[in-house]
Amino acid sequence: MKNKYIAFIAIGIFSFLALYVGLTVTKNWGKTSSEISTDTALKKLEKMVDDVDPQQVEARKANVQLGGNNLEEELPSIDKYPLSVTANTKDSIEIFVSTEKGGTGNDGWLNDVAEAFNKEKIKVNGKTASVSIRSIASGMAMDYIVSGKYLPDAFSPSNELWGAMIENKGVAIQLEEKKLAGNVAGILLSKKKQEELIQKYGEITIKTIAQATAESEIAMGYTNPFASSTGLNFLISTLCAYDETDPLSIQAMDGFESFQLNVPFVAYTTLQMREAVESGVLDGLIMEYQTYKNSTDLKKYEFTPFGVRHDNPIYSVGKLSEQKQAILKEFISYCLNDANQKLADKYGFNQLDTYKSDLPEFSGDILIEAQDLWKESKDSGRPVTAVFVADTSGSMDGEPLMELKNSLINGAEYINSDNYIGLVTYNSSVSINLPIAKFDLNQRSLFTGAVTDMSAAGGTATYDGVLVAMDMLLKAKETNPDTKLMMFVLSDGETNEGYKLKSIKGILKALEIPVYTIGYNADIEALETLSQINEAASINADSDDVVYKLKSLFNAQM
């Protein structure tokens, strides 16, 4: 009997050990060599941070300049966005043009039309006329015009929403033509997901998309409504889906928050959003039809139009001379002739002309309030916890570090005060310059002082800094589980000391912390690789446009 008892105990111990070993061996089965479990990532992180041994630096308070950012000063020189077509006569006009018609290839319709116009040497009031085209995103174009830093003679955004906002800002702007080339914004869903939603809801509309997102049936992504025409259209359309009569009502705001709570992220750019879809993070995205038609890799998605039309209106800006006004009218007429409209057809425009928007016209003040509402409520009550990781190595000495300081101090104005912010710096070693805390006036004052006191020297242990920031973020999440974590690495991209990317890549992937990188005259490829691990954006911010780019990024993410 005693021998049987011992045998049962032995079998039990053996079974337990077999189960334990089996679970240990198999828990990472199915993962690639660069993928590890969350538990493994946490253990590795703890050991690596101990090895890095970050030092605590006491921050000092510095004066905060409230409301100090000046839009005109934030904007880079207009030369940052060179002319895509240059006028070849004294009598000429310059037109700001949205990128889907002022770019290259299939996105270069208006460039081609302008080049042809200039070659024909058309006479206006007896003088040969020509046009210049400057390709620039609609949101940024509006900022140049509103600030007065640079005024074109005409502006052709993707839709009329920007014109309404410019007019509301007190700028003299006149709609000259509602439709240069037809286009619409749309929701892209995989065929399988579209069939599922149609089966449940009967049709695909903004309202059903918002409801399906709120109920976690789809992961929907969209672009920053401060910069993107399609993103702005999507914002106002979603608000109207909850209240057709008043997009700013309590009902609309509550509905939008329930929708936004389940949006994985708002993309800084369309490219970032497309990469998220390709990686499987998103089920759907938004895009203009002309871009969709010209993208062979998107044919597996179904396109459903929404919102206001994107008919590429054109406005005169300011009080034009009679000659400039006449040139503009002649050019508009040239754009609308049969040959150039056929060219527009070829480039993917004028394809869904039967689609009509059921939205009302919006005044500029409603659209501006909608943007402000989005900025305040896009995280649906979930605070963001972020750590800035700043490169203070010797290679950043001089102008790069000066610009980094300037961009952080000025960009801080666009961080919501409900968010939680910390600061890490690195060179050959890593320092915690500011522990994470709510970004109230006190924390912002400490942040300003810590940034001001940064100096450059030594080697570059970029990934040591990233490890320390990850550790800080995870500890912050323990006390605030509902927070959304993110990291911002500001560097020239060099790494010559400490851990390598391959050592931390699996940890980052497992912990799913997005790392946004901002490069200062940088090795942008290295920074892009870091950001791509968890579908974050990477910005190559040259010295004269970094503050504006950070503003756009913070508006989208913080």
N, C-alpha and C positions, 0 to 999 in steps of 0.2 A: 504493500500500500504506500509505504514511504517512497519507494522507487518511482511509483506512478506519479505521486505528488511532485517529486523533483522533476520528472519528465515533463509534466504539464507546465511547470514554471519555466523550464528551459525552452519549451516550444513558444510560450508567451513572450519571453525575452527575445527569442530569435525573430518572431513575427514583428515585434515592435521595431527591432533594429532594421529588419528588411523594409518595413514601411517607411521608416525615417530616411534610410539611404535612398530608397526609391523616390521619395518626394524631393529630396535634396538634388538627386541627379536629374530628375525630369522637370523641375520647376522652370528651367530655362529652355526646355525643348521647344522647337518651333521658332526660336528667336535666331536672328543672324548673329554673327560673331560680334557685331557692334551693339547689339541689343542685350540688355540685362534686365532683371526684375527690379521692381521698386525697392524691395528689401536689400538686394545686393547693392543697388545704387546708393542707398542711404548709408550702408556700412562703409563702402568705398569713400564716399564723400567725407564722412567723419574722420577717417584715417588720413586722407589727403589734406584736409584743413588743418589737422594737428601738425602735419608735416610742414605746411606753409607757415603756421604760427603767426597770424596777423597781429599787428600792433595797434593799440587803441590810441588815437590822437584826440586831444580835447579840442572841441570846436569853440570858436568865439563868435559872439554876435556881431553882425554888421548891419548898417542901415539898409532897409529895403525900400526901393523906389516903387511905390504903389501907382499903378496906372501909368507907368513911365514909358512903356513901349510905344514907339511912333511907327505907324505902318510904313510911312515913306522911308524911314531909316532901315527898317527890317528888309525891305525889298532890295534885291541885288541890282546892280547896273543892268539896264535893258540889254546891253551888249551880251549878257549871259544867254540871251535868246536871239541869236542872229537872224537876219532876214533870210527867208527861204526863196524869195523872189525880190530882186532889186529893181526899182524904177530906173528907166533909162532916158528920162526927159526931165526938164526943169519943172514942167507942169505935171504934178503927180500927187497921189494920195498914198497913205500907208494904212493898212488894214490889219488889226489883230484877228487871228483866225484860230479856231479850235483845232486840236491836233488830228482829229480823224479826217480832216480835209486839207490840212496844211502840212502833212508829213511827207512820207516817201511811199513809193509804190502805189498800192491801192488806196492809201490814205493821202494821196497827193492831188486829189481832183482840183481844188481851187488853185494850187500852185501851177498846174498845167494850164488851167484857163487863164491865169494871170500872165504866164509866159507867152501864150498865144496872143493875148490882148496887146502886150507890149511890142511884139514882133509886127503886128499889123499897122503900127504907127497911126492909130485912129486919131482923127482931129476932133477936138472939142472946142467950140467957139473959135475955130480957125487955128488952134494951137495943138501940136501933137502931145497926146497925153499918155501916161503910163501909171502903173500901180506897183507898190511894194507890199509883200505879204510877210507877216511875222507870226510864226506858229507858236502858240502859247496856250496853256490850259485855261479854260474859261474862268475858274476861280481866281487864278493869279492875274489874269488879264483884268478882271474886275478890280482887284486890289491896286494895280497900277493906275487905273482910271480914277478910282475913288480918291486915292491918296494925292493925285495930281503929279506923281513923280514922273510919269511919262504918259502923254496923251496921243493916241493914234487919231487919224481922221475918221476911222470907221472901225466897227467891232462886229464880228460874226461868231457868236458863241454857238453851242449846240442847240440850245432852246431859249425860250423867251423869259425864263425865270431870272436869269442874270440881268437882263435889261430892266426888269421890274425892280430889282434890288438896287441897281446903279441909280435909277431915277429916284428911288426913295432916299438915297444918300445925298440928293441935291445936285447931282451932276446933270448938265444939259445933254440929253440923249434922245434921239428921235428914230423910231422904227421906220426904216425906208422900204423894207421888203420882208414879208413874213416867211418866205420859203425860197431859199436858193436851191436846195436839194433835199428831197424828202428822206426822213429817217425816223425810227421809233426806238424807244428803250424797251427792253424785254427781260423776262425772267427765264433763265436756262435751267432746266431740270433733266436729269437722266430719264430716258424713256421709261424705265421700270418704275422710278419714283413718280413720274407724271401719271402713269396708269393707276398706281396705287391711290394717288390723291383724287383723281377723277372718279374712281370707283367709290370713294368715300364722300367727296364733296360735290360731285357732279360736273365741276368745271374748275379751271385754274384762273384765279383772280388774285389781286393783291390781298383781298380779305381772306381767301382760303389759304394763301401762303402765310399770312400773318398768324392765322389760327393754327395751322399745322406746325409752324415754328414754335408758337407758345406752348403747344402740347407735346413738344419734343419729337414730332414725327419726321421732321427734316432738320438738317443743319444748313441754315441759309446765310450767305455772306453778301455784303454790299460794300461800296466804296464811300470814302469820306465826303459827306455832303458840303463841306466847306471848299472842297477842291474839284469835285467831280460832278458834271452835269447829270449823269445817270444816278449818282448817289443822292443828289439834291432832289431829283424827281422821285426817287424811291422813298425818301423821307416824307415828303409832303403827301405822296400817294398813300403811304401806310397810315399816317395820321388821319387822312380822310376816310380810310377804310373803317375806322372806328367811329367817326362822326363826320358824315358828309356835309353837314351844315356849318361846322366850326372845327377846323383842324387843331385849334388851340384850346379846346374845351377840356374840362377835367376828365370827361369820358374818353376823349381821344388820347390824352396824356397817360391815363391809367392803362388803356389798351396797348399803347406803344410800349410802355414799360414791361407789360406781361410778354410781349413779343421779344423785346430786346434782351430780356433775361436769359433767353435761350439761343441768342445769336453768338456763335463761337468767337468771332472777332469782326471788327470793321477794318477792311483792308486800307492800307496807306495808298496803294496804287492798284490799278486793274491787274497788273502783272502779278503782284503778290496774291491777289484773290484767285487768279487762274492757277498759280502754283499750288495753292491750298486745295483747289478742286482736284487737280491732277494727283495729289498725294492721298486723296480720299478723306480729307478732313471735312469737306463740304459736299452736300448733295446738290446744292444749287447756287447760282450766282446771277448777277445782273450785268447786262451788256447791251450796247446799241446793235441794231440789226446789221448795219453795214459791216461792223467788225466781225460779227458772228458769221455772216455769209462768206467772208474772206478767210475764215479760219478753218482749215480742213480738220484740225484736231478736235473741233467742237461739234462735229456733225452727229455725234452720239447723243447730243442733248437736244431737247425740244425747246423751241422759242415761243414764248407767250408775251405779246405786247402789254405794256401797262403805262399808266400815267399820261402826262402831257406829251405831245409830239416833239420830236427833235428835228425840226425842219430847217435848221441852220439859217435863222433870220439874220438880217444885217442892219446895223444902226449907224447913223452918223453921230459923231461925238463932238460936243462943243458947238460953237457957232462957226461953221465953215464959210469960207469965202464963196462967192457965186461960182467961181471957176472950179474949186474943189468939189462943191456940191454937184456941179454939172458932170465932172469926171466920175464921181461916185454913181450917179444915175446911169451914165453910159456903161460903166462896168457891170452894174447890176443887170442891165438889159442884155449885155453880152453873155453873162452867166446863164441867162434864161433862154438863149436861142436854142434851136433844135439840136444843133451839133453838140453843144456843151451839155445839154440835158441828156443826150444819148451817151456821152462820155460819163456823166454821173451815174447813169444806169449801169454801165460797164463796171464801174468801181463799187457797186453795191448799194447805191442810193436809189430812191424812188421805187422801192420794192413793195412796200406795204402801205400804199397810198389810200387804201380803203379803210384803214384803221382810223377811228375817231375817238378822241379822248372824251370821257364823260366827266372830267374834272372842271370846275369853274376856273376863271382867270383869277390869279392870286396877286394881291397888291404886294409891293416890296416889303412893307412892314411886317406882313404875316410871314413871309418867307424868312426874313431876318430873325423874327421871334422863334420860328420853327428851328432854325439852326441853333439858336441859344438854348432852346428847350432840349434839343438833342445833346448838346454839349453837357448839360447838367444831368440828364436822365439816362444817357446811353448805357451806363453800367447798372441801371435799375436798382439802385440802393446798395450795390456791391462795391465796396471801396477797392481801389487798386493799390497794391503794395509794390513799390518799385525801388530798385537800388541802381544808382548810377555808378558805373565803374570807369574811372578816368585814368588815362595813361599819362603818367608824369615822368616818363623815362627821358633820357638825354636827347633822344631823337625828336622829342616834342618841344624842345627848348625854342624860345623865340615866338614867332608869329603863330605856329600851330597851337601852343598852349594859351597864348593870349586870346585866340579866337575860341578855343574850347571854353575858357572862363566866361568870355562875353556871351557865348551862346547858352551856357547853362544858367547864368544869372538872368539874362533877358528872357530865355525860354521858360523859366520858372513861373512867369506870370500866367502861362497857359495851363498850369497844372492845377486841377481842382483842389481846393483846400481840404476836402474830405478824404483825399488820398493819403497814403503813408509812404514816406520817402526816406531813403538812406543814401550814404555816399561812401564809396571805397576808392582809394587811389593805389596805383601800383607802379613800381619801377623794378629794381632788383628784389624788393620785398613788397609786402602788401600792408596797407594801413586802413583801419576803419576810421574814417574821418568824421562820420556822423551816423550813429545808430538809427535804426528805423523808428520814426514817430510820425504822428499825424501832421500834415503839412499846413499847420496853422501859422499865424504870423511869427510866433516864437521859433518854430522849426525852420521856417523860411529864412529868418534872420540868421540862425545858426548855419544853415545851408549856404547862404551868401558869404558868411565869414569863412567857412571851410573852403569854398571854391576860391575865394580871393587869395587865400594863403597858400595855395598850391604852388610848388616850384618844381622844375624839371632837372633830373640828374639820374645817372645810373643806367642799368640794363632794363630789359622789357620782359616781365613775367606776366603776360596777358592772362593766361589761363589759370594762374594762381589767383589773380584778382576775381576771375569768374567763379572759381570754387568758393571763395570766401563770401561772395555776394549770394550764391545759391544757398549756402548755409544760413545766412542772415534771413533770407526770404522764407525758408522752410520753418525756422524758429518763429518768425512773425505769424505764419499761418497756424501754428499751434495755438496761439492766443486769439486768432481771428480766422476761424476755418472758412468763412464765406468769402474771404478776400481773393482777388484775382492777382496772380503774381506775374511780374515781368522784370526784365533787366535791360539796361541801356549801357552799351560799351562804347566809349568815345576814345578813339585811338588812331594812330597812323598805320595800324595793321601789322607792325613789326612784332615778332616774338623771338627772343634769343636766350631766355632763361626760364627756369622752372618747368612745369608740366607742359606737355604738348597737347594739341587738339585731340589726337587719337586716344589720349589717356582719359579725357573727360567727356568725349562725345557720347558714349553709352550712358553715362550718368545724366547728362542733360536730356537726352532722348527719353529716358525712363521717367524722369521727374517732370517732363513736359513744361519746362519754363521757357517761354519765348525770349530770345535775346535779340534786341534791336541794336544794330551797330551803326555808328556815325563816324565816317572816316574823314580825317583831316589831311588832305593832300596824300592820300593813303594807298597802301596795298589793298585795294578794295576787294580783290578776289578772296583773300584770307578772311576778311570780315564778312563777305557774302556767305562763305561756307559756314561760318559760325551761325549766322542768322537763319540759314536754310534748314538747320537741324529741326527746328520747331515752327517753321513757316512764319518767321518774323521778317520785317523789312530791313534792308540795308541801304543807307544813304551815303553817297559820296558827296560830302558837303565842302565845297571849296570855300575859301575864307570869306567871300563876299555874299554868300547866300545861305550860310549855315543857320542863322537865326530864323529866317523865314521857313526853311525846311523843318527845323525843330518845332516851330509853331504848328505847322501842318501835321506833323507826326503826333504831337501832344494833343491836338484837337481830335485826332482820330482815335488815340489810345488812352488818354488820361483826362 
